[in-house]
Amino acid sequence: MKPAPFSFVRPQGLQHALEALAADPGAKVLAGGQSLVPLLSMRLAAPSTLVDINALPDLDHVRVDDSGVRVGALARQADVLGSDDVRRVQPLLSLALSQVAHATIRNRGTVVGSLVHADAAAELPMVLTLLGGSVSVASATGTRTIPAAELYAGPLESTLHHDEIAVEALFPGLGPGEGVAFEEVSRRHGDYALCGVAAVVRVEGAHVAEARVGYMSVADVPTVVDLTTALVEEVAQRPSRRARNQGELSDQAVSAAAELALQHLDPADDLHASSAYRAQLVRVLTAHALRAAHDDAVVRGGAPG
């Protein structure tokens, strides 16, 4: 199929782009186009105007310091994935990007574009939510910052206004004592995951002080569940002083954590997997991610990055 007819604007400055969006409530922003163009071709989206922002200056930056990673609207996924500084300061972002589609898609696709596309089956919206990141947006009337917890309103629906452009995303850096892990299962490499799980575990010594886990493809929006209680309570109840001192994550601990997570999720049936299969993936991947993130935190020895 061919896209429905639309007008096309290629502004040379941000203000021009914002004015074009404000002038047409049916306009859409085109950046990498890896999500929007297929929707246009299948006529699942029919904007009256496309505002192509690829000529805008100063929006392809990847800025890294110890506080985190700031990614501009035109920074390509491949560039962020290839950054050693990103991997050092926030390795979870690198782990997730390595699972996004294929290299050819990452060469064109943008990190910020994936975030505001708001697909709950995509890696980056879940990672931003888990890390407590944010997106900075601009309109013709001003700017604002949207915390990740307030960014996703429903399936493929963000809280950006029609006249706003997301200009930058902030992924906070790895904190002291934290370790991370990422796991997903898909039918084929590069497909959307049937279930994806990312974990951030903070330890004090070898003991779990905090455990947060993010999920994709098992709810309408990226979902984060705090599983600290399940892990800490199980360790405290161990009869073995040696096991308590080692701070190991037992089968009972991670099983309890996975069941707690399922209370906050809604795995659904579709053409690719049953709800029961997705629930089992939650159990298995939660266990794997928690153990891997815990081990990563212990190896890092409580030092950030």
Secondary structure, DSSP 8 states (H G I E B T S, - for coil): ------EEE--SSHHHHHHHHHH-TTEEEESS-TTHHHHHHTTS---SEEEE-TT-TT---EEEETTEEEEETT-BHHHHHT-HHHHHH-HHHHHHHTTSS-HHHHHH-BHHHHHHHT-TTSHHHHHHHHHT-EEEEEETTEEEEEEGGGTEEETTEES--TT-EEEEEEEE---TTEEEEEEEE-SSTTS--SEEEEEEEEEETTEEEEEEEEEESSSSS-EEEE-HHHHHHHHHT-S-HHHHHHT---HHHHHHHHHHHHTT------SS--HHHHHHHHHHHHHHHHHHHHHHHHHHTT---
